[in-house]
């Protein structure tokens, strides 16, 4: 199986996280394709075992002879570079093997690399055509950016043979993403011209990769990095695999031929030696097998025929789980490759910012949380997506980003929109409170981005006493926006930039999906409801006279931008409204998250809600725990029942409350729905009373309502709940078995997280909830939580 995967690539059914037992049991299927390269997400992948051609700038003919021997032994993946100074000799060897019938060109995966003094866009194509001329080939299979650093043209001449080479270079930049993006754009044209089948990078960390992915049109399929048991780079490997970037390991044997003074000898490590002896293999084979068993290609180099054969004889056996664990334990973050033009301490200092995902207790193929990363600017980044017709949005969170937009806007907008006419849509309250004209429009003009504002109406105070844009989430307002924008003029590269809460974000999503059958969309979400729930999804909708959210679509924003400082402009009640959605996820998925949200408020009171650090913490928690439910939406009904926890009853209570003197906001009604859901779980014996009490305690501590208002009757709620989308003869709900854990319902069709609740159960649970609220337990009046009163100067950045 592994030999087929090496020769034919591996298909999308093959998991890069597969264990040795998967290989032992034969559960991993090899590609049935007879070609040497296969497609994964419409991209090619290199074979698992490749052949390196760097030889310290010497003995080029010996390297060529070694390449011919490698082809005879079954190698099909060859790693070259202009730097190695042997492309001409290697190309001759490859062509001779083709002419002799030893291999067909289409069975080979040949890669080379762009050197540092060829990064200027005008130098990129000549660099590759020079490589092709030296190789005597019409195309290569993968062209990589060798280092994320640019040198002045003509200063890249080698002056010594020390490892990596000594150069009298003049650096223009190191890791400047905007400059790298320009180089990459020039590299993308090479694919379109048929000079290379794919692109890759080398020596990139997760932050540079993320920044490049935000700017590129053709994604890299490879990242070539140093990797061996002493430098496992688990976090970077995980990041690459989660973004469909195949890792290729250079120096997989730890540079046995030319170590630096004081370097450790990987192949003499007692653990590796003992495993090799037990398996009757060489230490080198064990080190190589460790990498390919993690889904990583290796490119060892040797001039010795017996070692060339030995290095590829690693495909028909495997290491056990225990042996892999022993090898995993050797990681020392030790780099053998050190070059004068790049300081790896930059990467090492931010390596710890990637964290391992936490396994889900009930869903084996889905993580409980999806950790994000924070770069050296303090920018928090994450993403969420969905399979099928791929939907994906990237998250960009930083306190103060809306005050410093001129520094970030070119990074936040789609690359193709930077030279187009764009439109910022907001409501009249946010326009005034956030000074959109100066903080957004002029800031983007300063950064060279064209943008016009479109302002929709808003109410400073509705029946609930809060600011609202909901009355204007209509087809009329949508059509007015369409007319304004079409009259001003757009192109297919234009972008709609939404600045506001859930209503503005939703309306803009529909707007962007309609114009030219889909243009760019970026959300700047300004409310806790948007930051913690509404903007973290693909659902876009406007209201119709016959009902709420009846017209809409699934349309992803390329970026969801969050500035926790915006919360300072909200009323306390609006902040609490959004936090209800965060505590919902905590109740279903994480008891620790419940404590992180509730305990600071218990100690410090409502002042926490205006603490940017506290709000940022809740946002990160909510993003990281919600993202897996979106990424894996189709895997389980958990991903439907968890986000809908408390909503079936909450929607009915919310709707009915607007016919009373005390209308409830959405999050407030959901808070009540969660408490009633806990009562149902207790009645069914799914949870204990402590779980129920924790629900009420958390909700009330956060200043949210916990009890059905006395102005509503059980009968009225029962009559209204029949219109919930999960109501089929009776309500369908998710329930908690304990704080942080959703109950599993064992059905004839298998495990489910949905429970059909009888009308009698629901009525009884509501009666218990109402009795709690009228038995001497005082519930805060929602309106009293508004601090200060809503005015035009201190109004919330509205829904």
N, C-alpha and C positions, 0 to 999 in steps of 0.2 A: 504493500500500500504506500509506504513512504517513498519507495523508488518511483512509483507512478506519480506521486505528488511532486517529486523532484523533477522528473522528466517532463511532466505535463502541466506543471503548476498545480494549484489546488483550488477546488471550487468553493462556492459560497456556502455549501453545506458543512465545510470543514471549519471547526471552531479553533481560533488561535488560543483559546483557553483550555483546549482538550487536555486530559490527563493521560499519563502513560497507559492506564487501564483501558482507555478508549482505543488506543492503538492495539493493545494486546487482544481486546475482544473483537477487533475488526469492525467496530461500530462507525469508524470514520471511513467514508467512501472516497475512493480516488476518482479523479475526473475521467469521464468516458471519452473525452476528446482525444484525438490522435495528434493534435498539434502540440508544439512544445510550450505554447503560451496560451493561457486561458483568460477569460474575462471575469472580473469581479467588480460589480458596479461599473461596467463598461470600461474597465481599465485592465491592463496586463500586469502580470506579476512575475518576478524573477524566480527561477528554480531555487530550491532550498540550499543546494551546495554550489558555490561558485569558485572561481579561481582568481586570486589576486595577482597583479602583475608588477607591483612596486618592488624594485630590487636595488634600492639605494643608488640609482642612476648608473649602474654598471652592468656589464655582461648582458647586453641586449639580445645577442644571438642565443645565449643560454636560456633567457626568458622565452624567446620564440620557440626553442626546442621543447621547453617545458609545456608551453601552450599546446603544441601538437600532441605531446604525450597525454595531456589532460583530456583532449578531445577523444583520443583512443580509449581512455579510461571511462568516458561517459560524462565528463563535464560539459555543460552547455551554457553556463553563465560566466561571463568574463568581465572583470572589472578593470577599466583602464583610466588614464587621465593624461592630459597634455603634460602635466608636471612630471610624470614618470619618464618621459623622453624616449619611450620605446614603442610608440604607437605604430610607427612604420614597420618595425620588425614583427610585432605581434600581428598586424594586419596581413603581412605576407604569409605568416604561418597559418592564419585562419583561411586565407584564400587557397593556399596549397591543399589544406585538408578538404575544402569544398571540392576542389578540382579532382582530388583523388577519390572522391565518393565516400569519404569517412563521415561526412555530416552535410546536411543541407543548410543553407543560410537561414531559412525560416525556422529551423530548430534551435537556433542560437539566440541567446539574450546577451547582447553586447552593450555595455554602458561606458560612457566616458564623462569627463567633468570639465566645467567651465572654470578656468583659472582666474585668480584674483585681479589680474590687470586687464581682464577682458570684460569687466562688469558694465562699462559704459554701454548703453543700449545699442549704439552704432557698431560696437565691437563684437556683439554676441554672435550674430550670424557668421561673420568671417571666422570666428573662433571655431565654430562647429564645422564649417566647410573645410577648414584647415585640418581638423581631425579626420574628416571623411576622406580627404585627399591622401593623408598619410596612411590611413587604413586600407584605402583602395575599395571602399564600400560606398553605396549610394545612400544608406541610412544607418542609424543605430537604433537600439531599442529603448534606451533610457539615457537622458542627458541631465546630469546633476550640477547644481551649483556647489562647487567644492568646499568653499568656506563662506560664511556670512560677512565677508570683509572685502572691500574694494581697494585696490592699489592704483596709483597713478600709472597710466599707460607707459610702457617702456621701462618700468622700474622693477619688473619681475624676473630679471635675469638671475640665474643661480650662480653663486660665487663659492660654494663649498658643498661637500658631499655628506655633511652631518645629517642625522636622521631627520627627514622632512625637508632637508636642504637649507642652506644658508643663502639669504637674499639681501641685496641692498634695495629694499623696497621703500616706497613712500606711501603710507596708508592715507586713504581719503576718508574712510569711515570703517567702523566695526559695529555691526548689528544695527545700522540705521535702517529701520523698516521701510521708510518711504523710498530711500535709494534702492534697497533690495527689491521693492515692488516694481520699480521701473526696469530693473534688470530682468525680473521675472516676466514682465509683460513682453519684453523682447524675446525671451525664451519661448513664450507661448506661440509666437509666430513661427517658430521652428517646427512645431507640431503641425500647424496648419499647412506648412509648405512640404511636409512629408520628409523632413530631414531627420527627425527622431519620432519614434512611436509614442514616447511618453517623457515626462519630466520628473526630476527628483531633486532632493537636497542632501547635503551632507553636513554633519556637525551643527545641526539645529536643535535647540531645546524646545520645550513645550510652549514657551511664551512666544518665541519667534515663529514657530509653526502656526500658532493661533493667529498671530498678526498677519502672517502671509495668507492663511486661509480666508481671512476677512477681505483680502484685496485681490485675490487671484480669480481668474475665470477657468483656468485649467489647473486642477489640484495636483500637487506632487503625489506620485504613487509610492515613492521610496524616501526613506531617511537613512543614510549610511552613517553609522556612529560606531565608536569603539564600544565593544560589548563582549564580556567574558565573565566567568564566575567571580572574579575579583571586582568587576564593575558591571553589576547586573542591570542598573538603570531601569528598575521595575516600573517606576512611575512614568517615565518617558515612554517605555514600551506600551504600557496600558493606554497612555494618551494617544499614541500613534495608532494602535489597533482600534480604539474607539472612533477614530476619524478615517479609517480605511487607508492608512499609510503603512506600507510594509517596511519593516525594519531590516536593514542589511548590516551585519556585524563585521567591522574590520578589526584587525588584530584579535581574532577570536581565540588565538593560542597564546596571547600575551607577549608578542614580540620575542620569540625564543632566540632569534638570530642576532638581535642588536638591542639589548636592553640598556637603559641608562644606568649609571653607577647607583648602587643601592636598591635597584628594582627587585621586587619579589619574583621568584621563579614559579610561575603558575603550574607548569607541568611537573614540578617536584613537590607540589602540595600533598601532604600525607592523605588527605581525604580523596583527592583525585586518583592518586597512585593506588590506594587500597581498592577503590571501586573498579579501576582498570584491571587490577590483578584478579579480582573476583569474577570479572566478566571475560577474562582472557582477551582484553582489548588494550590499546595503548592509552596513556594519559591524554594525548592529543585527541584521540577519537572520543573519549569521554567528555572533554571540554566542548568539542564541536557538537556532539549529540545533545548536550544540555541546551545549547542555543536553539537548534532546529526543533527540539521538542517543545519549545516555547513559541514556535511559529516564526522564528527568525532565520533569515538566510545567512550563511557564513561564506566568507571568501578567503580561505587560507591560501598561502603561497608557499611553494616549494620548488626547487630545481631538481630534486631527487626523485626518480621514477617510483621507487618503493613507497615514499611518503605521499606522493601524488595519489597513488592508488589507495593507500591507507586512509587518507583524508576523505575519500568519497565512500569508503566502505562503512558508512554509518546509517544506512537507510533501511536495513532489514532487521534491526534489533532495537530495543529501547531500554531506557532506564526506568526503574520502578519508581513509585511515588516516594518511597523512603530515600532512594538514592538521589532523586531530584531535590528532596528537602535538604539533604546533607550538602549538596552543591549550592543550593540557594543560600545556605548559611555561611558561605564563604565570602559573601559580598563585603568588600572593604572600601568601596568607592575609590579604588585605586586606578589611576590613569597611567598607562604606559606611554601614550602619545602626548608629548609636550612640544609645542612649536613656539617660536619667538613672536609670531605675528598674531597669536590668539591666546587670551588668558581665560582658561576654563573655569577659573574661580568665579567668573560672572555667572556661569550656569550653576555651579555647585552651590552658590549662595542662595539661589532661588529654587533649588531642587526640592527642598522640603515643603514647598508651597503646594505641591500636588499631594493629595491624600488618597489612600486606598478607598474604594467604595465599600459600604457596609452591606453585607449580604442580607437579603430579605428573609425573614424567618419562615414565610409560607410559600414564596415563589422562587424556585431554584434558578430560574433564568432571568431574574430581574433584581437589581440592587434595591435596597431600601432607600439609600441616599446617593446622590450624584455630586461628589465634591467638585467645587469650582477651584479656580486658582486666582491668586492676586499677584500682579506684576510689581516691578520696582517703583511704579508711579502710584501705587495704592489702588489700582483699578481692579475690581473684582469681575471675573468673567466666568460664564457658564453657558449652557445651551440646552435646548430641548427639541425633540423631533418626533416624527412618526413615520413608520414604514408604509408601504403601499406607494401611492403617489407621494413622494418624499416631501414632508413638511418639516422645516427646521428654522429655528430662530436662535440667534445668539444674544446673550445677556451681557450688558456692560453697566456696571454699577460703580459709582464713585461719588463720594460727598463733594459737592461744589462743582460738579461737571457742568451744570447749567450756567454757572457764573463764569466758567472758563471755556466756553464753547468754541471760541476761536482756535484753541489749542487742540481740540478733539474732533471737530466736525468732519474733517476730511477722513478721519478714521471711522467715524460712525455711519456715514452715508455710503451707499453702494458706490464702488469705484466708477461705474459708468455714469453715475448721476453728478459727479463732481463738475463736469463741463456742460451740464444741461440746466434747463430752467426747472426749479423745484418749488413746491408749495407747502407752506406750513399752515396747518389748520388747527385752530384753537377756539375756545369760547371767550366771550367778552370779559368774564371775570378773571380768568387765568391771564388773558392778554394784559390786563391792568396790573394784577398782583405780581406776576413774574416779570413785568416789564419786557414783554416779548420783543418789542421793536428793537430795544438795545441789546438785551441778553441773547437774542437769537438771530434776528434778521441782520443787524449790523455786524454781529460777531461772525456770521457766515460770510458776509460780504468781505470782511477783513481777511478771511481765510481763502478768498477767491471763489466762493460758492454763491451762485445766483439763487435767491429765494424770495418769494412773495408771501405775504400773510393773507389768510382767508379767515375771517372771524365770524363765528356763529353766535346766535343769541344765548342768553343764560338768565336764570332767575336768581336774585340774591337771597330770596327766602320763599320756600314753598310751604305746603301744609304742615310739613314736619318741623318748620322753623330753620331749615338748612338750605344752603345754596344748592342749586340743581340745574342740570342741562337736560335732564330726562324728557321734559316736554318738547324738546327740539330734536330728539333722536327720531326724526321722521323722514319720510320719502320726499316731502317738500323741501326740507333743509338740504337733504342729499342732492336733490336736483338743482337747487340753487348753487351749491358748491360745484357741481359738474359744469353748469353754464358759465360760472365765473372763470373756472380754470381753462375750459376749452376756448373761451373768448380770448384769454390772455395768451394761450398757446402752450402746448407741451410736445415732447417727443417720447418715443418708446423708452428712453433712458431717464425720463423725469422721475422724481420721487415725491411721494406724499409723506410729510413729516407731521405726525400728530403730537400735540402738546396739550395734555389734559388728563382727565380721569377716564374711567371706563367708557362713558358715553362717547367722548371725542375719539378715543382709541378705536372703538367699535365702528363708528361712522366712517372714520378714515380707512379702516380695513375694507369696508364695502366699496368705498370710493376708489381706492387703489386697485381693487380687483376688477372694477368695471372699466376704468379708463384705458383705452387701447388694449383691452382684454388682459390687463394686468401690468402695472408698473411698480416701481420700487415703493417700499413702505418701511418707515422707521417710527417706532413709538417712543416718545418721551412721556412716561406715565408719572403723574404728579400727585396721586392719592394713594393711601395705603391699600384701598381696595384694588387699585390698578397694580401696585407693586407686588401685592401678595396673592393676587388671584386673577383679575380680569385680563391683564396684559400677558399673563403667563399661559397663553393658550392660542389656538389658531382660529377660534370661533369669532366671526365678525357679523354684526347684525344691526338692523334698524327696525323701529317699530312700525306697525301698520294700524290703521283704525280698528281693526278686528282683534288686535292682540299684540303682546310684547315680543320683540325679536322674531317676528314671523318671516322677515326677509333677510337673507344673509348668505354666508359662504364660509368655507374653511380657506383662509388665506394667511400665510405667515409673514410677519414682519421680519426683515433681515436682521434688525437689531431692536432689542427692547432696552431702552436706556433708563436707568434708575438713579435718581439723586435723592438720597435720604433726607437732605436738608429741606426739600420741598415740604416735608411734613410740618415744618414750623408754621406754614401758612394755613394749615387746616384747623378746623374746630376740633375740640377734644372728641366730640361725638363722631365726627367723620374718621378720626384716627382709630377709635374703638371699632367702628364699623368694619374696617379692613382687617384689624387684628383678629376679629372673629373668624375670618377665613384661615388665618395662620393657626389658631388654636384648634381648628377643625382637623387640620393635617396632623397636628401634634397628638390629639386624642386618638387618631387612627394609627399613627405610625411611630411615635417616639415619646416615651414618658419624660426623657431628659429635656426634650424641646418644650414640653408643658412647663417644666420648672424654670427653664430659661426665660420663658415669656412671662410667667405669673409672679415668680418670687421677687424680681426687682420692683414690680408694682406694689406688691404687698409691703415691701420695706420702705419705698420712697413715694408711693402714691402716683397720681396721674402725671406728675412732673416727668416721669420716665418717657412719656409719649413724645416729649419735645427734646429728648436726648438723641442726637444723631447717631451715636455709637450703639445705643439700644435698638433703634429702628433698623440700623444697618445689620445688626446681628439677627434680628427677626427675619429680615429680607433674605439673608444668606441661608438661614435655616429653612425657610419656606421654599426657596428656589431649589435647594439641593434635595429636599424630600419630595417635592412635587414633580421635578423633572423626570424621574423614572416612571411616574404614572403616565406621562405623555410619551416618552420614548418607547414604552412597552405597552401602549394603550390596548392593542389587540390581543395581548397575551392572556389576559384574565379580566373577569368582571370586577376584580379588586380595583382596577384602575378607573372604573366608573363609579363604584360604590363609595370609595374613599373620598373623592372630590365632592360627591353628592351627600356626604354624611350630614344629617340634620336638615337637608333641603326639602324633602318631600313635604314635611309638616311646615317647615319654614316658609316655603312659597305661599302656602294657603294662609298662614297667619299674617304674612307681610301684606298680601293682597287685601285681606279683610280689614286690616288695621287702618287702611287709608280711607275707610268709610266711617271712622271714629274720630274722636278728638285727639287721639294720641297715635299718629302714624308711626310705623316702625321702618327703619332703614333695613336694607337687605341683610347685612351682617347681624343686626340685632335679632331679626326673626329667625335666622339660622341658629343663633345661640340658643334660643328657646327650643328649636327643633332638635338640637343635640341633647339637651337635657331630657326631653321626652323620649328620645331614642334610647338613652341610658336606662330609663324606667322600663321600657319594653324588654331590653336585654336582661334586666334583673328579674322581671316577671317570667321570662323564659328559662331562667337558670343559667344563662350564658355568662353572666358576670356576678360579682358580689356587690354588697351594698357600698363597700369602700370605693369602688369604681364610680358608682352613681354620685356619691358625696363629692368625689374629686371633680366631677363635671360641674356640679353646682358651685363648688368653692372657687374653681378657676374662673368660671363665667362671671360670678358676682365680684370677685376681686378685680377683674378687668373693667368693672363698671358697666357690664352688659346686662340686659334683661335675661332672666332665667325662667320666668313663668309666663304662661299664656295670659294676656291681659283680661281683666274681669269684664271688659266691655265686649269680649267675644264669648260665644257659647261653643260647647263641644259639638253640638248639632251643626252650627254654621261652618265650623272647620271641616267636619266630615263631608258636608255638601261641597265644599270648595276643593278638597284634596283629590276628588275624582278627576280633576283636570290636570293633575301632575303627569308628566311624561312617563313616569315609572309606575303608574297606577294601571293595573290590569285586573279587574274584578276586586282587587285589594291592593294596598300600597306595597311597593317593593323597596326595601331599605337595607343599608349596611348597618351592622351593629358591632359594638366593641365587647370583647371578652375580658379585657382589662385595659388600663390606660396604656395607649401606644400599640395595641394589638386588636385587629379586626377579627371578629368571630368567623369561623369557617362553617358553612352549611353543607353537610354531606348529602348530595342529591343523587338520584338515579343516573344522572348524566355526569357525575363526578363532583369534586369540590367546587363550591361557589361561595361568593361573599355576599350574595343577595338573599334576603329573607322575605317571603310573602307574609305580611302582617295582616291578621284578621281585623275586621272592623271592630270587633269586641275588644281585642287587645289594645288597639289604638285609642278607643274611647276610654278604656280603663286607665291607660297611661296618662292621658290628658287630665282625667279627673284627679289622679294622684298629684300631678304637677300643679294643677290649680289649687288643690288643697294645701300643698306646701306654701304656695304664695299667699294664702289667706289665713295661715295659722300662726301669725305673729312674726313671720319672716318678712322684713321690709325690703322691697325692691326699689332701687333708684328709679326715679322718673327720668326717662331718657333725656328730656329737654333740659333738665337741671344740670346735665353734664357738660353743656356747652360753655366753655370758658375760653376767651371772653365771649359776650354776645356777638352774634354775627353782624358785622358792619361792612361797609364798602372798603374800609381800610384793612380789616383783619378777617376777610372772608376766606372761606376754604377754596383751594384749587379744586374746582367742582368735579362731580361725577361726569 
